[in-house]
Amino acid sequence: MTKEELLFEQAEKAMQEAADRVVEEARRTNSSVVVWEDGAVRHIPPDQLPPPKQPSP
């Protein structure tokens, strides 16, 4: 694996972990998550958020 590929994987993992934390916090506080989708701002209400992730073994 090249240095660039490793850096890309690390960055991708960090972004996914950050997104997961945002969803967890929104669910905990019963808040919407705001995303940019298809060229527009979209508010995702807490009842439409993806289910919680199961911890990795």
FIMITI-430101 format. One record per residue: residue in one letter; y, z, x negated of N, C-alpha, C, CB in turn. Coordinates in steps of 0.1 Angstrom, whole numbers. Last residue first. Glycine has a CB too. Example, Ala and Ser with C-alpha at 12.3 -4.5 7.8 and 13.67 -1.06 7.14 Angstrom:
BEGIN
drenke type: S	n_py: -22	n_pz: 71	n_px: -128	ca_py: -11	ca_pz: 71	ca_px: -137	c_py: 0	c_pz: 79	c_px: -129	cb_py: -6	cb_pz: 57	cb_px: -141
drenke type: A	n_py: -57	n_pz: 78	n_px: -132	ca_py: -45	ca_pz: 78	ca_px: -123	c_py: -33	c_pz: 78	c_px: -132	cb_py: -45	cb_pz: 90	cb_px: -113
END
This chain:
BEGIN
drenke type: P	n_py: -61	n_pz: 172	n_px: 162	ca_py: -70	ca_pz: 182	ca_px: 156	c_py: -67	c_pz: 185	c_px: 142	cb_py: -84	cb_pz: 178	cb_px: 158
drenke type: S	n_py: -29	n_pz: 170	n_px: 178	ca_py: -39	ca_pz: 164	ca_px: 170	c_py: -48	c_pz: 175	c_px: 163	cb_py: -33	cb_pz: 155	cb_px: 159
drenke type: P	n_py: -21	n_pz: 180	n_px: 211	ca_py: -20	ca_pz: 182	ca_px: 197	c_py: -31	c_pz: 175	c_px: 190	cb_py: -20	cb_pz: 197	cb_px: 194
drenke type: Q	n_py: -12	n_pz: 155	n_px: 235	ca_py: -22	ca_pz: 165	ca_px: 231	c_py: -20	c_pz: 167	c_px: 216	cb_py: -36	cb_pz: 162	cb_px: 235
drenke type: K	n_py: 20	n_pz: 150	n_px: 250	ca_py: 10	ca_pz: 146	ca_px: 240	c_py: 1	c_pz: 158	c_px: 237	cb_py: 16	cb_pz: 141	cb_px: 227
drenke type: P	n_py: 27	n_pz: 150	n_px: 285	ca_py: 28	ca_pz: 156	ca_px: 272	c_py: 17	c_pz: 151	c_px: 263	cb_py: 27	cb_pz: 172	cb_px: 273
drenke type: P	n_py: 34	n_pz: 118	n_px: 301	ca_py: 27	ca_pz: 131	ca_px: 300	c_py: 28	c_pz: 137	c_px: 286	cb_py: 12	cb_pz: 130	cb_px: 305
drenke type: P	n_py: 67	n_pz: 104	n_px: 302	ca_py: 53	ca_pz: 103	ca_px: 299	c_py: 47	c_pz: 117	c_px: 298	cb_py: 50	cb_pz: 95	cb_px: 286
drenke type: L	n_py: 89	n_pz: 110	n_px: 330	ca_py: 86	ca_pz: 110	ca_px: 316	c_py: 71	c_pz: 109	c_px: 314	cb_py: 92	cb_pz: 123	cb_px: 309
drenke type: Q	n_py: 96	n_pz: 113	n_px: 356	ca_py: 90	ca_pz: 100	ca_px: 352	c_py: 88	c_pz: 99	c_px: 337	cb_py: 100	cb_pz: 89	cb_px: 357
drenke type: D	n_py: 107	n_pz: 137	n_px: 360	ca_py: 94	ca_pz: 135	ca_px: 367	c_py: 88	c_pz: 121	c_px: 364	cb_py: 96	cb_pz: 136	cb_px: 382
drenke type: P	n_py: 132	n_pz: 135	n_px: 346	ca_py: 120	ca_pz: 143	ca_px: 340	c_py: 107	c_pz: 140	c_px: 347	cb_py: 123	cb_pz: 157	cb_px: 341
drenke type: P	n_py: 144	n_pz: 101	n_px: 347	ca_py: 143	ca_pz: 115	ca_px: 352	c_py: 131	c_pz: 122	c_px: 347	cb_py: 143	cb_pz: 115	cb_px: 368
drenke type: I	n_py: 160	n_pz: 82	n_px: 325	ca_py: 147	ca_pz: 84	ca_px: 329	c_py: 146	c_pz: 99	c_px: 334	cb_py: 136	cb_pz: 81	cb_px: 318
drenke type: H	n_py: 185	n_pz: 59	n_px: 326	ca_py: 183	ca_pz: 73	ca_px: 327	c_py: 169	c_pz: 75	c_px: 332	cb_py: 193	cb_pz: 81	cb_px: 336
drenke type: R	n_py: 196	n_pz: 33	n_px: 305	ca_py: 187	ca_pz: 37	ca_px: 315	c_py: 184	c_pz: 52	c_px: 314	cb_py: 173	cb_pz: 29	cb_px: 315
drenke type: V	n_py: 218	n_pz: 7	n_px: 296	ca_py: 215	ca_pz: 22	ca_px: 295	c_py: 206	c_pz: 25	c_px: 307	cb_py: 228	cb_pz: 30	cb_px: 295
drenke type: A	n_py: 206	n_pz: -25	n_px: 286	ca_py: 213	ca_pz: -16	ca_px: 295	c_py: 209	c_pz: -2	c_px: 292	cb_py: 211	cb_pz: -20	cb_px: 309
drenke type: G	n_py: 189	n_pz: -43	n_px: 272	ca_py: 203	ca_pz: -45	ca_px: 272	c_py: 212	c_pz: -36	c_px: 281	cb_py: 206	cb_pz: -59	cb_px: 275
drenke type: D	n_py: 163	n_pz: -32	n_px: 276	ca_py: 167	ca_pz: -45	ca_px: 282	c_py: 182	c_pz: -47	c_px: 283	cb_py: 160	cb_pz: -47	cb_px: 296
drenke type: E	n_py: 175	n_pz: 0	n_px: 272	ca_py: 163	ca_pz: -8	ca_px: 275	c_py: 168	c_pz: -21	c_px: 282	cb_py: 153	cb_pz: -1	cb_px: 285
drenke type: W	n_py: 181	n_pz: 30	n_px: 258	ca_py: 187	ca_pz: 16	ca_px: 258	c_py: 175	c_pz: 7	c_px: 261	cb_py: 195	cb_pz: 12	cb_px: 245
drenke type: V	n_py: 180	n_pz: 61	n_px: 275	ca_py: 175	ca_pz: 51	ca_px: 266	c_py: 182	c_pz: 38	c_px: 268	cb_py: 159	cb_pz: 49	cb_px: 268
drenke type: V	n_py: 180	n_pz: 95	n_px: 282	ca_py: 188	ca_pz: 83	ca_px: 283	c_py: 183	c_pz: 74	c_px: 272	cb_py: 203	cb_pz: 86	cb_px: 281
drenke type: V	n_py: 161	n_pz: 117	n_px: 302	ca_py: 162	ca_pz: 111	ca_px: 289	c_py: 170	c_pz: 98	c_px: 290	cb_py: 148	cb_pz: 109	cb_px: 282
drenke type: S	n_py: 171	n_pz: 145	n_px: 322	ca_py: 168	ca_pz: 131	ca_px: 320	c_py: 169	c_pz: 127	c_px: 306	cb_py: 177	cb_pz: 122	cb_px: 329
drenke type: S	n_py: 156	n_pz: 178	n_px: 323	ca_py: 167	ca_pz: 169	ca_px: 320	c_py: 162	c_pz: 154	c_px: 319	cb_py: 175	cb_pz: 173	cb_px: 308
drenke type: N	n_py: 142	n_pz: 203	n_px: 322	ca_py: 143	ca_pz: 195	ca_px: 335	c_py: 155	c_pz: 185	c_px: 334	cb_py: 144	cb_pz: 204	cb_px: 347
drenke type: T	n_py: 137	n_pz: 214	n_px: 299	ca_py: 150	ca_pz: 218	ca_px: 305	c_py: 152	c_pz: 210	c_px: 318	cb_py: 161	cb_pz: 215	cb_px: 295
drenke type: R	n_py: 112	n_pz: 204	n_px: 292	ca_py: 114	ca_pz: 219	ca_px: 293	c_py: 126	c_pz: 223	c_px: 300	cb_py: 114	cb_pz: 224	cb_px: 278
drenke type: R	n_py: 117	n_pz: 177	n_px: 292	ca_py: 108	ca_pz: 182	ca_px: 302	c_py: 110	c_pz: 197	c_px: 304	cb_py: 93	cb_pz: 179	cb_px: 298
drenke type: A	n_py: 134	n_pz: 176	n_px: 271	ca_py: 139	ca_pz: 171	ca_px: 284	c_py: 130	c_pz: 177	c_px: 295	cb_py: 139	cb_pz: 156	cb_px: 285
drenke type: E	n_py: 117	n_pz: 184	n_px: 250	ca_py: 129	ca_pz: 192	ca_px: 254	c_py: 134	c_pz: 188	c_px: 267	cb_py: 140	cb_pz: 190	cb_px: 243
drenke type: E	n_py: 98	n_pz: 163	n_px: 250	ca_py: 94	ca_pz: 177	ca_px: 252	c_py: 106	c_pz: 186	c_px: 257	cb_py: 88	cb_pz: 183	cb_px: 240
drenke type: V	n_py: 115	n_pz: 142	n_px: 243	ca_py: 108	ca_pz: 142	ca_px: 256	c_py: 104	c_pz: 156	c_px: 260	cb_py: 96	cb_pz: 132	cb_px: 256
drenke type: V	n_py: 123	n_pz: 150	n_px: 218	ca_py: 133	ca_pz: 147	ca_px: 228	c_py: 127	c_pz: 148	c_px: 242	cb_py: 140	cb_pz: 134	cb_px: 226
drenke type: R	n_py: 98	n_pz: 150	n_px: 204	ca_py: 106	ca_pz: 162	ca_px: 206	c_py: 116	c_pz: 161	c_px: 217	cb_py: 112	cb_pz: 167	cb_px: 193
drenke type: D	n_py: 92	n_pz: 122	n_px: 205	ca_py: 83	ca_pz: 132	ca_px: 212	c_py: 91	c_pz: 145	c_px: 214	cb_py: 71	cb_pz: 134	cb_px: 203
drenke type: A	n_py: 113	n_pz: 113	n_px: 188	ca_py: 112	ca_pz: 109	ca_px: 202	c_py: 104	c_pz: 118	c_px: 211	cb_py: 107	cb_pz: 94	cb_px: 204
drenke type: A	n_py: 105	n_pz: 125	n_px: 164	ca_py: 118	ca_pz: 128	ca_px: 170	c_py: 118	c_pz: 125	c_px: 185	cb_py: 129	cb_pz: 121	cb_px: 162
drenke type: E	n_py: 80	n_pz: 112	n_px: 160	ca_py: 80	ca_pz: 126	ca_px: 162	c_py: 94	c_pz: 131	c_px: 168	cb_py: 79	cb_pz: 133	cb_px: 148
drenke type: Q	n_py: 89	n_pz: 85	n_px: 157	ca_py: 80	ca_pz: 89	ca_px: 169	c_py: 80	c_pz: 104	c_px: 171	cb_py: 66	cb_pz: 84	cb_px: 166
drenke type: M	n_py: 104	n_pz: 88	n_px: 134	ca_py: 111	ca_pz: 84	ca_px: 146	c_py: 102	c_pz: 87	c_px: 158	cb_py: 114	cb_pz: 69	cb_px: 146
drenke type: A	n_py: 84	n_pz: 95	n_px: 116	ca_py: 95	ca_pz: 104	ca_px: 118	c_py: 102	c_pz: 101	c_px: 131	cb_py: 105	cb_pz: 104	cb_px: 106
drenke type: K	n_py: 68	n_pz: 72	n_px: 116	ca_py: 63	ca_pz: 84	ca_px: 120	c_py: 74	c_pz: 94	c_px: 124	cb_py: 53	cb_pz: 90	cb_px: 109
drenke type: E	n_py: 86	n_pz: 53	n_px: 105	ca_py: 81	ca_pz: 51	ca_px: 119	c_py: 75	c_pz: 64	c_px: 124	cb_py: 70	cb_pz: 40	cb_px: 119
drenke type: A	n_py: 90	n_pz: 64	n_px: 80	ca_py: 101	ca_pz: 63	ca_px: 89	c_py: 97	c_pz: 61	c_px: 103	cb_py: 110	cb_pz: 51	cb_px: 85
drenke type: Q	n_py: 64	n_pz: 61	n_px: 70	ca_py: 70	ca_pz: 74	ca_px: 70	c_py: 81	c_pz: 74	c_px: 80	cb_py: 74	cb_pz: 79	cb_px: 57
drenke type: E	n_py: 61	n_pz: 33	n_px: 71	ca_py: 52	ca_pz: 41	ca_px: 78	c_py: 58	c_pz: 55	c_px: 80	cb_py: 38	cb_pz: 42	cb_px: 72
drenke type: F	n_py: 81	n_pz: 25	n_px: 52	ca_py: 82	ca_pz: 21	ca_px: 66	c_py: 73	c_pz: 30	c_px: 75	cb_py: 77	cb_pz: 6	cb_px: 68
drenke type: L	n_py: 71	n_pz: 37	n_px: 29	ca_py: 84	ca_pz: 41	ca_px: 34	c_py: 86	c_pz: 37	c_px: 49	cb_py: 96	cb_pz: 35	cb_px: 26
drenke type: L	n_py: 48	n_pz: 21	n_px: 26	ca_py: 47	ca_pz: 35	ca_px: 28	c_py: 60	c_pz: 41	c_px: 34	cb_py: 44	cb_pz: 42	cb_px: 14
drenke type: E	n_py: 60	n_pz: -4	n_px: 23	ca_py: 51	ca_pz: -2	ca_px: 34	c_py: 50	c_pz: 13	c_px: 37	cb_py: 37	cb_pz: -8	cb_px: 32
drenke type: E	n_py: 74	n_pz: 0	n_px: -1	ca_py: 81	ca_pz: -4	ca_px: 11	c_py: 73	c_pz: -1	c_px: 23	cb_py: 85	cb_pz: -18	cb_px: 10
drenke type: K	n_py: 53	n_pz: 4	n_px: -19	ca_py: 63	ca_pz: 15	ca_px: -17	c_py: 70	c_pz: 13	c_px: -4	cb_py: 73	cb_pz: 16	cb_px: -29
drenke type: T	n_py: 22	n_pz: -9	n_px: -6	ca_py: 34	ca_pz: -9	ca_px: -14	c_py: 43	c_pz: 2	c_px: -11	cb_py: 41	cb_pz: -23	cb_px: -12
drenke type: M	n_py: -12	n_pz: 0	n_px: -9	ca_py: 0	ca_pz: 0	ca_px: 0	c_py: 12	c_pz: 0	c_px: -9	cb_py: 0	cb_pz: 12	cb_px: 10
END
